[in-house]
Amino acid sequence: MIANRVLIADDHELFRRGLREVLTKDFEVVGEAREGGEAVDKALSQKPDVVVIDISMPGMNGIEAAREIKAKLPKTGVVIISATDDEQNIFDAIEAGVSGYIVKDDSSQSMVEAIQHAAEGKAYLPPLIAKRVMDRVAGSMNGKKELHGNGSTPLSSRELAVLRLMALGKRNREIANELCISERTVGNHITSIYNKLCIYDRAQAIVYAIKKGIIRV
């Protein structure tokens, strides 16, 4: 089996070295970067399956770099690593289209699982991060009939398909290509999803998908 190709981006050499040692057991590490702009450049030249990038980077930070990488290489998964589980950073990362968010004191197995999921086009959040995401959004959803009761969903099968791909970090163009529909139609479906669920952004959509078992973390 061909190993998934991974690019590591972190401004601390010792951390990069340690992460490389952990990842080379399961993946092919194709390069390292010391700052956000370099991470984008190396991602474009190396075209890895997954970029693992620190959120706090000199110049362009990890979230900005992730957003640019996803815009230019939509099939490349991005996993954010951070020293903290700051809620706003988590939501900003989700909005940027990352596949996973790992705190540096998480286990090495969590990192491996996040990369494996990202390489397969799936989302991964460690349980504690997933709980923080759900807890933050739960208040705005509390009492909404669509989220409670018998567990049913008001969404059509096509809207569920769009929501599943959104929750996996896919952008509108990728969703359109996968479902063989236009980007405009994808946009219409997303508007309908937001209206039916009384939500306002992709982060809340991901929480709904987790609650309903549409994706698993």
BAFI-3210 file (N, C-alpha, C; in Angstrom, 3 decimals, decimal comma, padded with zeros to 6 digits):
// residues 217
n [1|2|3|4|5|6|7|8|9|10|11|12|13|14|15|16|17|18|19|20|21|22|23|24|25|26|27|28|29|30|31|32|33|34|35|36|37|38|39|40|41|42|43|44|45|46|47|48|49|50|51|52|53|54|55|56|57|58|59|60|61|62|63|64|65|66|67|68|69|70|71|72|73|74|75|76|77|78|79|80|81|82|83|84|85|86|87|88|89|90|91|92|93|94|95|96|97|98|99|100|101|102|103|104|105|106|107|108|109|110|111|112|113|114|115|116|117|118|119|120|121|122|123|124|125|126|127|128|129|130|131|132|133|134|135|136|137|138|139|140|141|142|143|144|145|146|147|148|149|150|151|152|153|154|155|156|157|158|159|160|161|162|163|164|165|166|167|168|169|170|171|172|173|174|175|176|177|178|179|180|181|182|183|184|185|186|187|188|189|190|191|192|193|194|195|196|197|198|199|200|201|202|203|204|205|206|207|208|209|210|211|212|213|214|215|216|217]
n.u [000,848|000,585|002,050|000,462|001,232|002,812|003,104|004,872|004,414|005,772|007,090|008,982|011,876|012,559|010,064|009,087|010,946|010,434|007,763|008,053|009,439|007,468|005,495|006,657|006,427|003,982|003,428|004,585|006,777|007,081|008,229|009,191|008,156|008,786|007,287|004,103|003,727|005,755|004,834|002,559|003,761|005,389|003,444|002,135|004,160|004,944|002,558|001,178|-000,704|-001,750|-001,466|000,095|-000,178|001,007|-000,910|000,023|002,102|004,985|004,538|002,230|-000,435|-001,380|-004,107|-004,745|-002,938|-003,942|-006,414|-005,632|-004,238|-006,313|-007,892|-006,331|-005,480|-007,733|-008,141|-006,275|-005,824|-006,002|-004,590|-004,828|-002,581|-002,306|-001,361|-003,320|-006,840|-008,503|-011,663|-012,511|-010,442|-010,753|-013,255|-012,672|-010,790|-012,344|-014,057|-012,189|-011,873|-010,451|-009,529|-009,056|-008,384|-005,945|-004,731|-001,581|-000,883|-002,358|-002,647|-000,189|-001,452|-003,918|-003,114|-002,175|-004,573|-006,084|-004,695|-004,956|-007,741|-008,018|-006,593|-008,320|-010,369|-012,077|-013,531|-012,024|-012,203|-010,817|-012,353|-012,659|-012,352|-014,431|-016,568|-016,358|-016,934|-019,573|-020,826|-020,572|-022,159|-024,559|-026,225|-027,324|-028,850|-030,572|-033,667|-034,700|-036,912|-036,096|-033,760|-034,216|-036,485|-037,811|-035,508|-035,542|-034,898|-035,348|-034,343|-033,919|-032,988|-031,001|-030,112|-029,082|-026,929|-025,356|-024,875|-023,393|-021,023|-020,202|-019,666|-017,475|-015,534|-015,501|-015,421|-017,621|-017,235|-016,021|-018,073|-020,019|-018,756|-018,564|-021,221|-022,196|-023,528|-024,329|-022,317|-023,921|-026,315|-025,493|-025,033|-027,678|-028,808|-027,366|-028,226|-030,899|-030,550|-029,478|-031,668|-033,706|-032,665|-032,202|-029,643|-026,393|-023,843|-021,027|-019,764|-021,788|-023,323|-021,691|-021,736|-024,437|-024,430|-022,766|-024,291|-026,476|-025,370|-024,550|-021,974|-019,110|-017,136]
n.v [-001,195|002,209|004,820|007,615|010,980|013,496|016,874|018,804|021,627|023,894|026,281|025,569|023,827|021,515|020,470|019,886|017,933|015,926|015,343|014,421|012,033|010,571|010,392|009,137|006,451|005,714|007,269|009,009|011,506|014,375|016,846|019,884|022,920|026,249|028,494|030,153|031,105|029,727|027,159|027,139|027,505|025,182|023,232|023,629|022,924|020,323|018,958|017,382|014,744|015,434|018,318|019,161|021,625|024,177|026,367|028,848|030,679|032,325|035,363|034,580|033,053|029,742|029,193|031,039|030,139|027,557|028,136|029,227|027,090|025,190|026,518|026,456|023,848|021,843|019,112|018,392|017,507|019,276|019,521|021,144|022,065|022,971|024,866|025,310|024,847|026,846|028,196|029,991|029,830|027,164|027,249|029,104|027,648|025,509|026,914|027,610|025,309|023,097|019,668|018,551|019,203|019,427|019,409|020,151|018,634|016,371|012,807|010,941|009,093|010,271|012,272|010,713|009,438|011,675|012,555|010,321|010,316|012,827|012,369|010,664|012,285|012,863|014,220|014,950|015,233|015,289|013,754|015,618|018,118|018,005|017,984|020,550|022,118|021,320|022,038|024,816|025,600|024,454|026,004|027,964|026,384|025,196|023,910|024,002|022,469|020,848|019,645|017,950|015,773|013,183|012,662|012,990|014,565|017,672|017,873|017,324|014,407|015,164|017,559|016,537|015,109|017,210|018,538|016,584|016,528|019,176|019,092|017,486|019,148|019,980|022,302|024,546|024,162|021,641|020,075|020,424|019,176|016,545|015,786|016,183|018,558|022,073|024,830|026,915|025,625|024,143|026,259|027,136|024,934|024,991|027,413|026,730|024,679|026,124|027,795|025,954|024,726|026,773|027,918|029,469|029,272|027,280|026,006|025,582|023,919|021,666|020,832|020,116|017,968|016,201|015,738|014,409|012,141|012,120|012,623|011,180|011,539]
n.w [000,000|-000,831|000,983|002,530|001,664|003,486|004,541|006,840|008,873|010,971|013,248|015,089|015,360|016,869|017,493|014,921|014,191|016,075|015,437|012,836|013,313|014,611|012,616|010,400|010,701|009,732|007,522|004,534|004,875|003,142|003,220|005,024|006,617|007,803|008,221|007,512|004,790|003,472|003,861|002,237|-000,296|-000,467|-000,301|-002,730|-004,495|-003,728|-003,475|-001,376|000,277|002,711|004,756|007,686|009,964|012,097|014,128|014,996|013,333|011,944|010,108|007,749|009,370|010,608|010,038|008,015|006,083|005,724|004,580|002,135|001,006|000,751|-001,083|-003,366|-003,602|-003,428|-002,921|-001,103|002,219|005,336|008,493|011,485|014,043|017,435|020,347|022,158|022,999|022,048|021,499|019,472|017,637|016,853|015,531|013,529|012,115|011,192|009,500|007,612|006,247|007,170|007,871|010,322|013,825|016,119|019,398|020,854|023,086|022,797|022,162|020,256|018,688|018,149|016,390|014,238|013,490|012,754|010,482|008,818|008,437|007,174|004,806|003,567|002,942|005,008|008,034|011,218|014,647|017,832|020,732|022,969|021,730|019,877|021,662|022,786|020,548|020,033|022,455|022,409|020,271|020,857|022,500|020,796|019,258|020,947|021,868|019,333|017,212|015,137|015,974|018,046|019,790|017,850|016,468|013,759|010,581|008,894|006,382|002,862|000,888|-000,928|000,200|002,567|001,524|000,550|002,982|004,347|002,852|003,190|005,934|005,936|005,188|002,558|-000,119|-001,979|-004,774|-004,874|-003,803|-005,763|-007,957|-007,007|-006,662|-009,129|-009,913|-010,355|-009,099|-008,339|-007,755|-005,567|-003,778|-003,481|-002,200|000,193|001,302|001,727|003,608|005,786|006,332|006,995|009,275|010,968|011,266|010,795|009,701|008,479|010,600|012,525|010,980|010,838|013,502|013,737|011,935|013,318|015,635|014,547|013,585|010,971|010,193|011,808|014,752]
ca.u [000,000|001,354|001,843|000,008|002,327|002,492|003,980|004,824|004,732|005,838|008,280|009,916|012,591|012,471|008,728|009,026|011,749|009,704|006,577|008,516|009,759|006,198|004,692|007,311|006,022|002,739|003,272|005,787|006,930|007,696|008,881|008,918|008,120|008,980|006,300|002,899|003,919|006,572|003,959|001,735|004,631|005,798|002,253|001,896|005,195|004,990|001,197|001,009|-002,087|-002,156|-000,550|-000,059|000,359|000,818|-001,802|000,791|003,264|005,441|003,938|000,899|-000,666|-001,806|-005,468|-004,649|-002,260|-004,877|-007,436|-005,022|-003,955|-007,573|-008,380|-005,502|-005,364|-008,923|-008,094|-005,289|-006,360|-005,197|-004,799|-004,264|-002,087|-002,322|-000,988|-004,516|-008,121|-009,291|-012,869|-012,588|-009,501|-011,362|-014,286|-012,010|-010,169|-013,427|-014,492|-011,132|-011,977|-009,521|-010,113|-008,877|-007,800|-005,295|-003,965|-000,251|-000,734|-003,110|-001,795|000,304|-002,448|-004,910|-002,530|-002,181|-005,963|-006,503|-004,075|-005,590|-009,066|-007,849|-006,163|-009,493|-011,410|-013,005|-013,235|-011,661|-011,997|-010,724|-013,585|-012,763|-012,565|-015,788|-017,495|-016,323|-017,662|-020,993|-021,318|-020,675|-023,254|-025,794|-027,094|-028,061|-029,763|-031,399|-035,100|-035,135|-037,610|-035,380|-032,607|-034,587|-037,641|-037,607|-034,232|-035,710|-034,317|-036,214|-033,605|-034,120|-031,831|-029,956|-029,559|-028,252|-025,691|-024,582|-024,444|-022,338|-019,785|-019,798|-019,120|-016,184|-014,589|-015,512|-015,894|-018,759|-016,835|-015,820|-019,400|-020,647|-018,124|-018,859|-022,645|-022,533|-024,473|-023,615|-022,006|-025,091|-027,269|-024,940|-025,328|-029,110|-029,035|-026,806|-029,163|-032,058|-030,126|-029,391|-033,016|-034,462|-032,084|-032,015|-028,221|-025,867|-022,532|-020,605|-019,433|-023,027|-023,736|-020,892|-022,265|-025,695|-024,078|-022,260|-025,420|-027,369|-024,647|-024,284|-020,547|-018,704|-015,844]
ca.v [000,000|003,445|005,667|008,974|011,938|014,528|018,029|019,320|023,055|024,396|027,131|025,033|022,710|020,316|019,882|019,287|016,717|014,911|014,950|013,603|010,701|009,887|010,169|008,293|005,055|005,456|008,138|009,521|012,946|014,862|018,132|020,669|024,369|026,960|029,580|029,912|031,294|028,617|025,985|027,225|027,270|023,779|022,435|023,752|022,219|018,914|018,401|016,277|014,347|016,152|019,284|019,337|022,976|024,850|027,521|030,070|030,663|033,662|035,861|034,005|032,042|028,441|029,227|031,733|029,231|026,472|028,653|029,375|025,741|024,561|027,206|026,090|022,384|021,415|017,699|018,220|017,688|020,108|019,304|022,212|021,727|024,181|024,698|025,474|024,489|028,085|027,933|030,798|029,238|025,943|027,614|029,730|026,564|024,804|027,776|027,604|024,059|022,064|018,350|018,180|020,181|018,654|020,156|019,547|017,638|015,165|011,644|010,783|008,326|011,227|012,907|009,724|009,257|012,900|012,557|009,264|010,814|013,916|011,784|010,001|013,284|012,832|015,135|014,312|016,067|014,479|013,877|016,835|019,239|017,859|018,391|022,008|022,649|021,053|022,822|026,239|025,831|023,880|027,040|028,631|025,409|024,619|024,106|023,913|021,202|020,025|018,987|017,123|014,949|011,811|012,516|013,140|015,781|018,276|018,028|016,354|013,531|015,935|018,489|015,739|014,815|018,449|018,773|015,625|016,976|020,396|018,706|016,862|020,192|020,233|023,617|024,447|023,604|020,204|019,469|020,424|018,146|015,209|015,487|016,450|019,665|023,331|025,526|027,716|024,717|023,870|027,436|027,134|023,892|025,445|028,413|025,995|023,986|027,123|028,256|024,883|024,382|028,010|028,081|030,610|029,068|025,889|025,430|025,081|022,792|020,521|020,358|019,412|016,695|015,336|015,364|013,500|010,961|012,217|012,310|010,710|012,037]
ca.w [000,000|-000,923|002,153|002,278|001,688|004,481|004,710|008,211|008,960|012,349|013,334|016,079|014,740|017,689|017,340|013,587|014,194|016,826|014,686|011,704|013,817|014,885|011,412|009,395|010,903|009,014|006,361|003,887|005,104|001,906|003,411|006,225|006,424|009,063|008,347|006,735|003,357|002,987|003,849|001,021|-001,456|-000,522|-000,612|-004,170|-005,253|-003,349|-003,588|-000,433|000,571|003,919|005,364|009,129|010,115|013,378|013,985|015,263|012,448|011,559|008,870|007,542|010,387|010,103|009,478|006,723|005,156|005,431|003,669|000,813|000,503|000,341|-002,280|-004,516|-003,645|-002,675|-002,547|-000,034|003,560|006,233|009,924|012,301|015,374|018,242|021,748|022,990|022,395|021,975|020,717|018,258|016,689|016,325|014,565|012,383|011,350|010,503|008,403|006,585|005,503|007,615|008,135|011,717|014,736|017,162|020,400|020,907|024,143|022,450|021,921|018,894|017,948|017,646|015,210|013,157|013,056|012,065|009,155|008,037|008,047|006,207|003,527|002,986|002,718|006,135|009,135|012,481|015,815|019,046|021,514|023,770|020,818|019,363|022,719|022,903|019,399|020,228|023,586|022,053|019,327|021,368|023,024|019,724|018,667|021,998|021,723|017,954|017,002|014,162|016,550|019,168|019,495|017,373|015,767|012,324|010,013|007,882|005,137|001,787|000,690|-001,606|001,188|003,466|000,811|000,563|004,359|004,678|002,208|003,901|007,232|005,686|004,814|001,121|-000,539|-002,901|-006,073|-004,691|-003,627|-007,085|-008,776|-006,485|-006,840|-010,540|-010,000|-010,491|-007,849|-007,972|-007,118|-004,237|-002,965|-003,171|-001,195|001,472|001,819|002,225|004,835|006,845|006,666|007,657|010,569|011,730|011,550|010,053|009,102|008,317|011,902|013,091|010,141|011,245|014,780|013,440|011,311|014,380|016,498|013,832|013,123|009,535|010,221|013,119|015,216]
c.u [000,885|001,021|001,346|001,163|001,938|003,563|003,782|005,218|004,643|007,125|009,284|010,566|012,455|011,109|008,592|009,767|011,017|008,482|006,951|008,794|008,490|005,506|005,335|007,002|004,813|002,615|004,631|005,834|007,728|008,385|008,483|008,915|008,189|008,022|005,189|003,066|004,739|005,738|003,087|002,581|005,017|004,610|001,983|002,917|005,200|003,658|001,007|-000,468|-002,629|-001,060|-000,894|000,607|000,005|-000,035|-001,038|002,100|003,698|004,813|002,504|000,647|-001,246|-003,181|-005,462|-003,995|-003,183|-005,916|-006,877|-004,710|-005,226|-008,128|-007,632|-005,363|-006,538|-008,906|-007,080|-005,944|-005,430|-005,589|-004,079|-003,757|-001,945|-001,907|-002,209|-005,762|-009,060|-010,460|-012,909|-011,630|-010,079|-012,381|-013,694|-011,370|-011,211|-013,897|-013,464|-011,119|-011,026|-010,265|-009,998|-008,208|-007,259|-004,540|-002,656|-000,074|-001,659|-002,140|-001,325|-000,688|-003,544|-004,399|-002,558|-003,598|-006,458|-005,949|-004,708|-006,973|-008,944|-007,457|-007,320|-010,639|-012,443|-012,570|-012,884|-011,473|-011,868|-011,959|-013,724|-012,996|-013,985|-016,808|-017,525|-017,084|-019,160|-021,569|-021,508|-021,889|-024,589|-026,763|-027,931|-029,064|-030,789|-032,880|-035,602|-035,725|-036,814|-034,271|-032,963|-035,772|-037,243|-036,326|-034,351|-035,077|-035,255|-035,562|-033,963|-032,882|-030,683|-029,318|-028,682|-026,909|-024,783|-024,036|-023,302|-020,999|-019,280|-019,087|-017,770|-015,152|-014,558|-016,035|-016,958|-018,393|-016,642|-017,149|-020,105|-020,077|-018,522|-020,313|-023,126|-023,658|-023,665|-023,310|-023,195|-026,130|-026,804|-025,258|-026,784|-029,431|-028,531|-027,709|-030,392|-031,739|-030,096|-030,782|-033,796|-033,967|-031,897|-030,559|-027,649|-024,508|-022,177|-020,270|-020,685|-023,549|-022,983|-021,398|-023,568|-025,382|-023,541|-023,413|-026,291|-026,668|-024,388|-022,796|-020,218|-017,325|-015,292]
c.v [001,247|004,322|007,042|009,947|013,134|015,620|018,564|020,790|023,507|025,193|026,652|023,763|021,416|019,647|019,223|017,957|015,588|014,418|014,075|012,168|009,895|009,484|009,227|006,808|004,701|006,217|008,457|011,029|013,527|016,208|018,788|022,146|025,044|028,118|029,387|030,041|030,175|027,338|025,970|026,900|025,796|022,855|022,463|022,972|020,717|018,196|017,177|015,894|015,141|017,126|019,378|020,655|023,581|026,100|028,839|030,013|032,099|034,084|035,373|032,917|030,762|028,436|029,926|030,831|028,086|026,917|028,764|028,009|025,077|025,214|026,734|024,580|021,780|019,957|017,405|018,469|018,542|019,795|020,412|021,626|023,022|023,869|024,766|025,011|025,694|027,913|028,717|030,272|027,981|026,291|028,289|028,666|025,786|025,609|027,802|026,307|022,967|020,767|017,951|019,279|019,408|019,588|019,414|018,542|016,437|014,019|011,613|009,992|009,233|011,920|011,964|009,548|010,478|012,934|011,488|009,693|011,882|013,377|011,114|010,978|013,339|013,834|014,353|015,382|015,142|014,719|015,170|018,063|019,190|018,318|019,902|022,658|022,500|021,897|024,283|026,511|025,386|024,941|027,704|027,703|024,902|024,938|024,054|022,532|020,279|019,191|017,997|016,247|013,590|011,638|012,654|014,442|016,346|018,354|016,944|015,489|014,275|016,920|017,751|015,411|016,043|018,713|017,839|016,080|018,285|020,043|018,016|017,868|020,515|021,641|023,441|023,813|022,099|019,470|019,360|019,317|016,751|014,813|015,731|017,474|020,953|023,942|026,360|026,853|024,354|025,030|027,502|026,110|024,342|026,497|027,735|025,275|024,961|027,564|027,204|024,599|025,589|028,149|029,080|030,384|027,586|025,235|024,848|023,889|021,528|019,956|019,594|018,033|015,706|014,832|014,298|012,242|010,959|012,072|011,883|011,255|011,093]
c.w [000,000|000,276|001,726|002,500|002,553|004,474|006,120|008,206|010,418|012,479|014,375|015,537|015,541|017,565|015,977|013,561|014,925|016,083|013,493|012,166|014,090|013,591|010,409|009,574|010,040|007,702|005,734|004,090|003,937|002,068|004,708|005,857|007,778|009,256|007,330|005,237|002,742|002,909|002,597|-000,204|-001,583|-000,792|-002,116|-004,982|-004,973|-003,543|-002,679|-000,292|001,754|004,332|006,846|009,477|011,463|013,166|014,163|014,477|012,154|010,229|008,751|008,584|009,777|009,466|008,127|005,683|004,758|004,410|002,246|000,194|-000,009|-000,923|-003,526|-004,695|-002,869|-002,239|-001,448|001,316|004,397|007,677|010,680|013,613|016,165|019,667|022,651|022,239|022,383|021,021|019,413|017,201|016,053|015,251|013,335|011,494|010,561|009,300|007,271|005,792|005,943|007,901|009,597|012,517|015,933|018,104|020,644|022,038|023,945|022,186|020,472|018,047|017,394|016,393|014,016|012,605|012,284|010,646|008,261|007,553|006,969|004,837|002,804|002,718|003,818|007,202|010,385|013,545|017,020|019,914|022,298|022,902|020,266|020,401|022,867|021,754|019,618|021,358|023,215|021,182|019,892|021,874|021,957|019,072|019,679|021,791|020,309|017,696|016,104|014,806|017,654|018,784|018,981|016,566|014,264|011,865|008,969|006,505|004,135|001,646|000,007|-000,639|002,202|002,818|000,794|001,961|004,743|004,086|002,822|005,197|007,105|005,186|003,332|000,841|-001,618|-004,240|-005,975|-004,542|-004,973|-007,956|-008,321|-006,739|-008,270|-010,669|-010,105|-009,124|-007,386|-007,268|-005,720|-003,298|-002,558|-002,096|000,177|002,107|002,416|003,528|006,006|007,291|007,445|009,067|011,480|012,192|010,554|009,392|009,074|009,652|012,554|012,285|010,540|012,567|014,577|012,863|012,340|015,242|015,846|013,354|011,631|009,276|011,643|013,466|016,260]
res [m|i|a|n|r|v|l|i|a|d|d|h|e|l|f|r|r|g|l|r|e|v|l|t|k|d|f|e|v|v|g|e|a|r|e|g|g|e|a|v|d|k|a|l|s|q|k|p|d|v|v|v|i|d|i|s|m|p|g|m|n|g|i|e|a|a|r|e|i|k|a|k|l|p|k|t|g|v|v|i|i|s|a|t|d|d|e|q|n|i|f|d|a|i|e|a|g|v|s|g|y|i|v|k|d|d|s|s|q|s|m|v|e|a|i|q|h|a|a|e|g|k|a|y|l|p|p|l|i|a|k|r|v|m|d|r|v|a|g|s|m|n|g|k|k|e|l|h|g|n|g|s|t|p|l|s|s|r|e|l|a|v|l|r|l|m|a|l|g|k|r|n|r|e|i|a|n|e|l|c|i|s|e|r|t|v|g|n|h|i|t|s|i|y|n|k|l|c|i|y|d|r|a|q|a|i|v|y|a|i|k|k|g|i|i|r|v]
***
